[in-house]
Amino acid sequence: MPVFKHDDGRHDEGADDSRLDDGQAPPADEHTRLLPNRFDSGRAVMLSPDDPAVSPYNLWTIRMLRYLTIVFTLLTFVWWVLMLVSAFATPPGFHTRGSGFYAFSYASLALANMLFTLIFFGVPSKSVRVLAVIMSGVITLDMIMLLSVQKTRYEEGWVGTTSVIWTLLMSLWTLITDRTVKWGKEEEEERLTGRAESRRTVTEWTAVLLSTIAYSIMTVAIVLITLTIILRALDAGVAPPGKLYWVDGGRYRIHVYCHGNKTDAAGTKLPTVLFEGGERPVEQSLWDFADNAVKNGTISRYCFADRPGMAWSDTSPSPLSAGFAVDALSEALAAAGEKGPWVLASAGIGSVYSRVFSARHGDAVQGLLLIDPLHEDLLGEVASVGRGFWLWFRGAISPLGIDRLPGAIFRGRTSRDRIYGRSAQQSGKYIFAKLQESLVAGSFTKRDVESSRQIQLRDTPLVVISSGKQIKHSKVWEKKQRDLTTLTDNLKRWNIVDGAPHEVWATLEGRDKIERGLKKLVHA
């Protein structure tokens, strides 16, 4: 209430005392401690709405709310840094068997949310409150789906669960904060100016516009993430053709699939062909070829195991070198009861893994077939900084499903397409696996391959089949292919398939050369 003070020291009826009986000023409260001498002017005091003293920060409640928002922002930033680091080197206990990019995306949304809350703290907006309600509802749906589907709950683990719950709590905090600041602003305006101010300055309108745009973008991002989670839930219903086996002390699982008989029609025991995919999973590249090879009698039996992060296999902690991946493969094969003997057939960068496997299991390997293999001297291209950054960026935005959602909605991409087929390279798990591969290709993996070359048994039969297009395109590639024919002293053949691309099996001549090479090794 306005205070009226007269010269004779008497107060009008209904006026508040501004001093105690002994002439001392009353103790400051949260309304007056920031406004010294405002009520001692000797006349009624009403401030202009533009006076800096008219501020919700006069209230202890609002100040404490801002301090807590700063604390929550710092906590969110620490969590965001942990999620960022996990993509490159997994901290102890932070391994997720999925990609980890969903946890990072939620942490990024939570951090952006808190930063915007701080930036626009003093300018409450109804549009922000409405969008915060929508965000909270959609994130709640995300949380329910992630936790109710066994596969997504398993892949995200406690890290992903914590990220989505924290993001939900921060979204609710934004709603509470904006509503409370609105109340505080009206409270102080009515007390100090006589009425709640309905107009806004240009600066305030600009802040409202920017905050609305920011929260609208976040809302769209959350909706897109929700749609990709729905796709993940649908894909979870597709069972793997083989079995999943725990490796690395029960930290993650590797998918192993075998098909065929260990003996031919005459009862002769034959080696099992162990396929290793190149840039894509075996299911997408060589699975059909392997099935046809069994049907036409080229081979009797084959197996393949998905590398960590590929197809049905879980991702492993970072870093993951070729040596670590081969250890996981060996452990999974042992758990599946598969002991060989083996003929190893691999393509592209998969040949790096097969060579390490051959060196470590030399007595069980009866032949090596390399399809347009990648030479260890070319691993530097795989490990380039630009490629690594691009993979990380693709992974960071992969939860938005910018490329997966149109494929599912407009192009008829199925769950199998997304797990191992045409759209497999768009999944967060696949991108994370390639990022892991890139991070250590020029260091740990190259060292593993170079070491394997020194201990490779020299009498192991070897067949190399090269892409004619690749060789015509690059003299360096031709030189390195020639060098790979000297991996052992028992080269059976080196075929250059004219007109065949890097995926040599994509042409009839290429498939024929591969089948002939396998038959020579298996039936030797």
Solvent accessible surface area in square Angstrom, and as a share of the most:
residue,aa,sasa,rsa
1,M,158,0.70
2,P,44,0.28
3,V,21,0.12
4,F,95,0.40
5,K,91,0.39
6,H,82,0.37
7,D,158,0.82
8,D,82,0.43
9,G,46,0.44
10,R,158,0.58
11,H,75,0.33
12,D,59,0.30
13,E,180,0.81
14,G,53,0.51
15,A,20,0.15
16,D,71,0.37
17,D,103,0.54
18,S,22,0.14
19,R,99,0.36
20,L,93,0.46
21,D,156,0.81
22,D,104,0.54
23,G,42,0.40
24,Q,113,0.50
25,A,61,0.47
26,P,58,0.36
27,P,116,0.73
28,A,61,0.47
29,D,70,0.36
30,E,50,0.22
31,H,47,0.21
32,T,47,0.27
33,R,112,0.41
34,L,86,0.43
35,L,7,0.03
36,P,101,0.63
37,N,121,0.62
38,R,84,0.31
39,F,62,0.26
40,D,72,0.37
41,S,62,0.40
42,G,43,0.41
43,R,172,0.63
44,A,34,0.27
45,V,29,0.16
46,M,100,0.45
47,L,21,0.11
48,S,62,0.40
49,P,52,0.33
50,D,96,0.50
51,D,32,0.16
52,P,123,0.77
53,A,13,0.10
54,V,22,0.12
55,S,21,0.14
56,P,13,0.08
57,Y,74,0.28
58,N,6,0.03
59,L,2,0.01
60,W,133,0.47
61,T,52,0.30
62,I,0,0.00
63,R,42,0.15
64,M,67,0.30
65,L,19,0.10
66,R,72,0.26
67,Y,121,0.46
68,L,67,0.34
69,T,0,0.00
70,I,64,0.33
71,V,70,0.40
72,F,45,0.19
73,T,10,0.06
74,L,107,0.53
75,L,95,0.47
76,T,0,0.00
77,F,99,0.41
78,V,86,0.49
79,W,37,0.13
80,W,58,0.20
81,V,52,0.30
82,L,53,0.27
83,M,8,0.04
84,L,46,0.23
85,V,64,0.37
86,S,20,0.13
87,A,9,0.07
88,F,76,0.32
89,A,52,0.40
90,T,27,0.16
91,P,24,0.15
92,P,128,0.80
93,G,57,0.55
94,F,35,0.14
95,H,40,0.18
96,T,14,0.08
97,R,63,0.23
98,G,0,0.00
99,S,8,0.05
100,G,20,0.19
101,F,4,0.02
102,Y,13,0.05
103,A,1,0.01
104,F,15,0.06
105,S,12,0.07
106,Y,1,0.00
107,A,2,0.01
108,S,35,0.23
109,L,20,0.10
110,A,0,0.00
111,L,19,0.10
112,A,30,0.23
113,N,2,0.01
114,M,0,0.00
115,L,79,0.39
116,F,55,0.23
117,T,11,0.06
118,L,33,0.17
119,I,119,0.60
120,F,30,0.13
121,F,8,0.03
122,G,24,0.23
123,V,28,0.16
124,P,6,0.03
125,S,3,0.02
126,K,146,0.62
127,S,38,0.25
128,V,7,0.04
129,R,32,0.12
130,V,75,0.43
131,L,26,0.13
132,A,1,0.01
133,V,82,0.47
134,I,78,0.40
135,M,3,0.01
136,S,9,0.06
137,G,45,0.43
138,V,28,0.16
139,I,0,0.00
140,T,47,0.27
141,L,85,0.42
142,D,0,0.00
143,M,39,0.17
144,I,96,0.48
145,M,31,0.14
146,L,5,0.03
147,L,63,0.31
148,S,78,0.50
149,V,37,0.21
150,Q,115,0.51
151,K,61,0.26
152,T,2,0.01
153,R,102,0.37
154,Y,36,0.14
155,E,9,0.04
156,E,4,0.02
157,G,28,0.27
158,W,135,0.47
159,V,3,0.02
160,G,2,0.02
161,T,29,0.17
162,T,50,0.29
163,S,1,0.01
164,V,0,0.00
165,I,64,0.33
166,W,60,0.21
167,T,2,0.01
168,L,20,0.10
169,L,85,0.42
170,M,6,0.03
171,S,1,0.00
172,L,69,0.34
173,W,38,0.13
174,T,3,0.02
175,L,44,0.22
176,I,93,0.47
177,T,3,0.01
178,D,15,0.08
179,R,123,0.45
180,T,30,0.17
181,V,0,0.00
182,K,57,0.24
183,W,113,0.40
184,G,0,0.00
185,K,38,0.16
186,E,67,0.30
187,E,65,0.29
188,E,1,0.00
189,E,12,0.05
190,E,109,0.49
191,R,72,0.26
192,L,6,0.03
193,T,23,0.13
194,G,44,0.42
195,R,135,0.49
196,A,44,0.34
197,E,30,0.14
198,S,102,0.66
199,R,117,0.43
200,R,69,0.25
201,T,57,0.33
202,V,126,0.72
203,T,106,0.62
204,E,40,0.18
205,W,144,0.51
206,T,64,0.37
207,A,16,0.12
208,V,18,0.11
209,L,105,0.52
210,L,93,0.46
211,S,2,0.01
212,T,36,0.21
213,I,83,0.42
214,A,13,0.10
215,Y,3,0.01
216,S,39,0.25
217,I,113,0.58
218,M,9,0.04
219,T,15,0.09
220,V,89,0.51
221,A,17,0.13
222,I,0,0.00
223,V,59,0.34
224,L,51,0.25
225,I,2,0.01
226,T,9,0.05
227,L,70,0.35
228,T,1,0.00
229,I,0,0.00
230,I,69,0.35
231,L,17,0.09
232,R,27,0.10
233,A,30,0.23
234,L,111,0.55
235,D,12,0.06
236,A,29,0.23
237,G,70,0.67
238,V,29,0.17
239,A,74,0.57
240,P,40,0.25
241,P,48,0.30
242,G,17,0.17
243,K,139,0.59
244,L,49,0.24
245,Y,44,0.17
246,W,122,0.43
247,V,0,0.00
248,D,57,0.30
249,G,80,0.77
250,G,35,0.34
251,R,111,0.40
252,Y,7,0.03
253,R,55,0.20
254,I,2,0.01
255,H,0,0.00
256,V,7,0.04
257,Y,40,0.15
258,C,36,0.22
259,H,78,0.35
260,G,31,0.30
261,N,103,0.53
262,K,99,0.42
263,T,56,0.32
264,D,46,0.24
265,A,119,0.92
266,A,93,0.72
267,G,52,0.50
268,T,73,0.42
269,K,132,0.56
270,L,15,0.08
271,P,9,0.06
272,T,7,0.04
273,V,0,0.00
274,L,7,0.03
275,F,2,0.01
276,E,11,0.05
277,G,2,0.02
278,G,3,0.03
279,E,69,0.31
280,R,84,0.31
281,P,5,0.03
282,V,4,0.02
283,E,9,0.04
284,Q,60,0.27
285,S,19,0.12
286,L,0,0.00
287,W,40,0.14
288,D,106,0.55
289,F,0,0.00
290,A,0,0.00
291,D,38,0.20
292,N,62,0.32
293,A,0,0.00
294,V,32,0.18
295,K,163,0.69
296,N,88,0.45
297,G,43,0.41
298,T,9,0.05
299,I,3,0.02
300,S,15,0.10
301,R,26,0.09
302,Y,0,0.00
303,C,0,0.00
304,F,0,0.00
305,A,4,0.03
306,D,4,0.02
307,R,24,0.09
308,P,4,0.02
309,G,1,0.01
310,M,6,0.03
311,A,13,0.10
312,W,9,0.03
313,S,0,0.00
314,D,3,0.02
315,T,0,0.00
316,S,2,0.01
317,P,18,0.11
318,S,9,0.06
319,P,56,0.36
320,L,21,0.10
321,S,5,0.03
322,A,0,0.00
323,G,3,0.03
324,F,110,0.46
325,A,6,0.05
326,V,1,0.01
327,D,72,0.37
328,A,4,0.03
329,L,20,0.10
330,S,25,0.16
331,E,75,0.33
332,A,0,0.00
333,L,4,0.02
334,A,69,0.54
335,A,61,0.47
336,A,30,0.23
337,G,44,0.42
338,E,21,0.10
339,K,170,0.72
340,G,25,0.24
341,P,34,0.22
342,W,7,0.02
343,V,0,0.00
344,L,2,0.01
345,A,0,0.00
346,S,0,0.00
347,A,3,0.02
348,G,1,0.01
349,I,8,0.04
350,G,0,0.00
351,S,0,0.00
352,V,1,0.00
353,Y,18,0.07
354,S,6,0.04
355,R,6,0.02
356,V,1,0.00
357,F,6,0.03
358,S,0,0.00
359,A,13,0.10
360,R,106,0.39
361,H,62,0.28
362,G,13,0.12
363,D,145,0.75
364,A,29,0.22
365,V,10,0.06
366,Q,85,0.38
367,G,0,0.00
368,L,1,0.00
369,L,0,0.00
370,L,0,0.00
371,I,0,0.00
372,D,0,0.00
373,P,0,0.00
374,L,18,0.09
375,H,6,0.03
376,E,7,0.03
377,D,71,0.37
378,L,21,0.11
379,L,0,0.00
380,G,47,0.45
381,E,124,0.55
382,V,18,0.10
383,A,31,0.24
384,S,46,0.30
385,V,133,0.76
386,G,53,0.51
387,R,77,0.28
388,G,10,0.10
389,F,129,0.54
390,W,140,0.49
391,L,10,0.05
392,W,46,0.16
393,F,80,0.33
394,R,53,0.19
395,G,0,0.00
396,A,17,0.13
397,I,59,0.30
398,S,12,0.08
399,P,0,0.00
400,L,38,0.19
401,G,0,0.00
402,I,105,0.53
403,D,63,0.33
404,R,21,0.08
405,L,14,0.07
406,P,48,0.30
407,G,5,0.05
408,A,25,0.19
409,I,113,0.57
410,F,162,0.67
411,R,160,0.58
412,G,50,0.48
413,R,56,0.20
414,T,76,0.44
415,S,20,0.13
416,R,114,0.42
417,D,19,0.10
418,R,12,0.04
419,I,26,0.13
420,Y,32,0.12
421,G,9,0.09
422,R,135,0.49
423,S,4,0.02
424,A,2,0.01
425,Q,42,0.18
426,Q,32,0.14
427,S,18,0.11
428,G,8,0.08
429,K,28,0.12
430,Y,17,0.07
431,I,3,0.02
432,F,12,0.05
433,A,10,0.07
434,K,8,0.03
435,L,0,0.00
436,Q,1,0.00
437,E,15,0.07
438,S,3,0.02
439,L,68,0.34
440,V,7,0.04
441,A,1,0.01
442,G,39,0.38
443,S,58,0.38
444,F,82,0.34
445,T,9,0.06
446,K,60,0.26
447,R,143,0.52
448,D,22,0.11
449,V,0,0.00
450,E,75,0.34
451,S,56,0.36
452,S,5,0.04
453,R,47,0.17
454,Q,149,0.66
455,I,105,0.54
456,Q,12,0.05
457,L,76,0.38
458,R,101,0.37
459,D,105,0.55
460,T,6,0.03
461,P,24,0.15
462,L,0,0.00
463,V,0,0.00
464,V,0,0.00
465,I,0,0.00
466,S,0,0.00
467,S,0,0.00
468,G,1,0.01
469,K,112,0.47
470,Q,53,0.23
471,I,15,0.08
472,K,154,0.65
473,H,157,0.70
474,S,33,0.21
475,K,160,0.68
476,V,82,0.47
477,W,27,0.09
478,E,41,0.18
479,K,137,0.58
480,K,34,0.14
481,Q,1,0.00
482,R,131,0.48
483,D,52,0.27
484,L,0,0.00
485,T,11,0.06
486,T,75,0.43
487,L,4,0.02
488,T,5,0.03
489,D,108,0.56
490,N,42,0.22
491,L,73,0.36
492,K,80,0.34
493,R,72,0.26
494,W,59,0.21
495,N,30,0.15
496,I,69,0.35
497,V,1,0.00
498,D,95,0.49
499,G,39,0.38
500,A,0,0.00
501,P,40,0.25
502,H,42,0.19
503,E,80,0.36
504,V,0,0.00
505,W,30,0.10
506,A,71,0.55
507,T,39,0.23
508,L,157,0.78
509,E,83,0.37
510,G,0,0.00
511,R,62,0.23
512,D,58,0.30
513,K,52,0.22
514,I,0,0.00
515,E,38,0.17
516,R,136,0.50
517,G,0,0.00
518,L,0,0.00
519,K,110,0.47
520,K,86,0.37
521,L,4,0.02
522,V,4,0.02
523,H,78,0.35
524,A,106,0.82
